[in-house]
Amino acid sequence: MTSKPQTHLLVPPFTSLYNSPIPELWLAALLRRPIIGDTPIYDLRPLVYEMVGVVKDVKIKGEPRATRQTRADGGQNGLPMQAWCDEVRSQFVQRGIEVPQPEAFAAAIADELLTRTETSTPRRPVKAAIPVTPITAVMQNQNGVLGAANENDYGDAVERIYAIGRHLSGDPRDDGAGRRLQDALVARMAVDSRMRAVDAAQIAALSSALGVAVTDVQYDQSVGQVHFNDSTASRSFAPLDHDQLLVVEELGRSGGSTCFVWFYESWKKLTDPTWSRVVPHRRWIDWLVAVTRLAIGSAYLFREQWVIRASRLVLDNSVNELEIGARLASECATQPLIQWVDRSQNSLAQRDVYPELRSVIRTGESLRQLFRDEPFNSALGSEITVERLQHVVRQDQKLSEELLKTCTSPKLDLRNGAAKTVYYTVRDALVDRTGTEAMTSRSSEDFYALMHTHKNITFIDPSSEVVALLATLACYEPNGTTSLGDVRRQFQKVGLQPSQTEVRFLLERAGLCRAEADASLGVTVSSALRVETLL
Amino acid sequence: MSLRDQYSNELSKLMAFGPGGAFVADAPKAQPPPVNGLPVGGVSEAVAWFLEGLRDNLTVRILFLVGAPGNGKSFWSREVAKRAVGVGLIDGSQDRRDIQMRKHQFLDTNNQCQFELVNDATMPSISGDSTPTINDLATAIQNDRPMLVNINRGVFYEELVGFKSDLAEPDQILAATIMESLRSGKNPELSPALGRLTIRDSETNPHEPLRALRIDRIDRKSILVLAVQMDLHSILAACSKYKPDVGFFGTPVSDSAAPGYRLLQPFSAEFRDRQYWRQTPAGLMFDLEIQRLAIGATTELSDLNPIRSNLELLTQTEFYCGALASLRNAEIVSSRHFAFRHMWTATFYLILGDLRQLQGASAREVLEAVDARASRLMSEEDPIQRLWEMVDLAQLRSHQALYGANWSHSLAENPIRQKQLDSVGILGSVRDVMKMADPVIDNYKLVQIADQPVEWGQGVRNAFLNALTDTDASSIVESAFRACHGHESELRLVSPFDRELDRCVLAVLRADQGESPLLSRDVRDALIAWYGDYVTRMIALSIGATAWSREIDEFVRTWRHATNNEELPDKMFEKLLSYVLPCFEDAVSGNQRRLVTLLRSRTEPIRVLEGEQMLAYELPRQLLIRARVRGDRLVAELFDANQRHQSAVTAGLFSVEIDARIIRELNVHAHSSDSCSDVSDSIRPLVERYRALSTTKLQQWRLVTRNGVETI
């Protein structure tokens, strides 16, 4: 006798909800917590960093937190410029590279490592360091950059999205997203002695100038490799448990492609040496950040849509117990996360996605809270599955009414609680991070935003670099070509369903394709890295 | 049948080709168009080659006509069907009542199928399979049967994506390989058991619209495949002949030499020559249609009927040539080609004007409605009513309709009417393209027409404004024409309708200067702006001027240079380099260094202030650009000169598609003031992105300070 199929009611790929408007921090966090499979092997202790440089300053129990500015700017709490300059010169000279103007050169490096994209936060505009090298990546954290009290483990969320994507793709376990990133970064460093020198200078300058031992990171100068100690592992990445796998299994059976699969495939591509070595270094980092942004934003929306659609199917009397799981997975794999209204025939106001975003997040979070509270908590017990929910709701009219009421009139508001956190996470991931008004003459410096705002309207209008990224990822090889249909499939995997006209407009605007009146989805699209060969 | 009925019938044929008309989609069994243009390059020869092959016992000939809807594929299907019937074959589908069919089979007297004609590969097959064209082709190959396929590039893509080779029969694999080869232009791998595939190198003549391949099979007939790219050449360019290179197929070479495909500069002498346009497929069609409809216009339509004005003026060489030149310019501005279907739509707009208000009406109803309104004007005494009626009818004038210029300025005056107009329909693709070339966008002063400087754009506007303020001036439109053409004879290009409109506008505006204004200030300003645009567009059409004429001119010169030399003109090369890869002057050595920022997301040109420093990498001093053309496309590939003999992947830095938009961007960047216009700021900086992607072989870093460039 075969057991009945069970589908988990919630998609819990993330252990908790995080909110950080600085995507560079997500990448840095990911790089700090490489894992093998679903088991942690090492991690760094929480570091308190701000800006650029390396500092080790652990909060000691009972003592106030100490935050050090690690940017080499000569500040009182930061890295003295002279120490930084000395180490830069020393490390470059050790590698046989003459540095003609060490002060200016050291200042240039310190300046270049800081992102120019200023992110609007509720408190103040902030900049983070671009994680162009492994050491730069681990030099900063949320506490330092944002002054936040707690360190959230963004790496955990990214690893889970990656793990689900891998599982759905049917691929065997691998070392995880963080390890792939670290390997790719180290491989790039191995062929670039100048970048290695920058890394080494950062470690040495911090150790000597700030008087702290950098024990978490060891740098093998002979081969240019970075080793992260595993002795200080303190955080765990909980493996995907049975319940989570129930979700994944259904999605896999439905054959649909989701943002999880898209992230997994994209990450694998970008961290593959064939790709990572062709893309200019800074652009490569930007692309990794952009992929992470899209994955985080869409995964959170997926999480909300899953529970909303599950509830609606439960309330639909025509859906029986045996098919509800498959129906849910199928809907979530094929329906868009958010409606993309075509620009050609609609006004800006008609393209506003804010009402839908608000509705999806409010309803999703209200439903999740409903299931946590009584009487649903007792009714569901430990079996938090769609089938169980369907069973209890059909047994109890009161529960059914309660569920319907929450679906139609969600209790939670975006101004507080989990709904607020989810909304800000989605917004930070997908909307122009600089807060630049789309219709003003000032162009935004966020080249990787999926959405823009104008007054109180939020609308989908991918920046040209997002389009370039998706078009390139749709290619089989970095400098190849693809078709409009394949680029549209990339959008669809993320959970968006733009029209053919819309995708063509975006590609033409980014200079990646040329109008072919009859080619329909077969319009040839060039990789952003392609050197065109016309014939 | 009365003369008016006859004329209505003639007009209805044109209306049937208008947006949504009954004749828009052609088919072997459909009614032929009232007039024909010239065949696009290579198609008539290819069709002759195919028909010859019906008697060939040694090979199987397969002909693909490739192109967007409306390029004449089905027109040629009808020709093939007609000739097949002429030699005694029977259309096996003749009993079917529906005109639009996916496939026709032509049978001999023994009911044996001699060849198949897939008229519309986009239509689903009766069996509902996902790769019907591949399956049709496989069946033809299996039965050694010739086949003609009308197909667009999207079908190639969709069927090849949906094709599952692991489940396919050998003939289906062969069919899919043929389609893949035609799509990509490359020689794909083919199992020796299926045959040996050879594709002709298309680089020998980049403008040739014919693509050929052959498959030699063991113990079976060879398959000869010819594909005609119906839209590679503009139908608004003089037609070239391209014979199938039969030498490639193993028989003696006949005369395959063909005149080259050419682009002409705006305002060139050929553009003002009726004979030149009659050598273009679209020009001949347009000419015949104008002549066909102009015959009855004078007798059947009233003097103030704008449709009559359209027809009368389009028979004049200036407007006939100007309209076609404007369409050709719009093609270059938009980087698109018009199909015959678009040309019918444009003809519809040019002759019948904007009839969205009367959509769904018959030709007779249209004629009567417009004529009745024009006749009523004679008796209308209220100057304001008369003006608005004239303004409304003015939407039917060629130059207004072609550019989709509606009466938006009267929105405040009559919002309900405007709403009605907007709700009728979406602007068609012709309108979308023409809007980009609307002559009121630019304000160039002078252009060279036949080596004579002609006041244009701002000059017309100035004349317009002078006439408006000069109480002695009797006509605004005449002043503007005089300013543009410089002599009185061109006043014959002002139609009775336009003279009347001019009188109405002038009367209202002059009366308005008195103490009792007829119009509110807002409406008066809107009327002046609208009429200024109206006159500007009318004069533009008479000389073939559009927006972006400078950029078009520069593009054509660049294209010609690239065609002959495979490189860009020096000036363009410099402009491109200085924009994409601007040089930084080393303060110490005084040398120009080609630097790109090292670790920045976007790569702004290197500029450092006192006390600042930045990191960069340096590109080779010696860069080469190879410019390549195909049809109207022009691509410039930047190479490291020292690695010129290596492949594009290793030596190439990046490539830029040169078109009018890029040229405008380059000119704006180069601070060439005469190239700046009021739409320049809407051009998105595509080139800047190319710079950021130049994947140089990173060797050394450069430290850039105000004091110079140091190597790290």
Interface residues (C-beta under 8 A of the other chain):
Chain A: F92 I97 E98 V99 P100 Q101 A104 F105 A107 A108 I109 D111 E112 L113 T115 R116 T117 I130 V132 D192 R194 V278 V279 P280 H281 R282 R283 D286 Q345 S441 E445 F447 S464 E465 A468 N479 S483 G485 R509 A510 G511 R514 A515 E516 A517 D518 A519 S520 L521 G522 V523 A528 L529 R530 V531 E532 T533 L534 L535
Chain B: V66 G67 A68 P69 N71 N152 R153 G154 V155 F156 Y157 E158 V161 R183 G185 S202 E203 P206 D231 S334 S335 R336 H337 A339 I426 L598 L599 R600 S601 R602 Q613 M614 L615 R628 V629 R630 R633 V635 E637 A648 V649 G652 L653 F654 S655 E657 D681 R684 L686 R689 Y690 A692 L693 S694 T695 L698 W701 L703 T705 E710 T711 I712
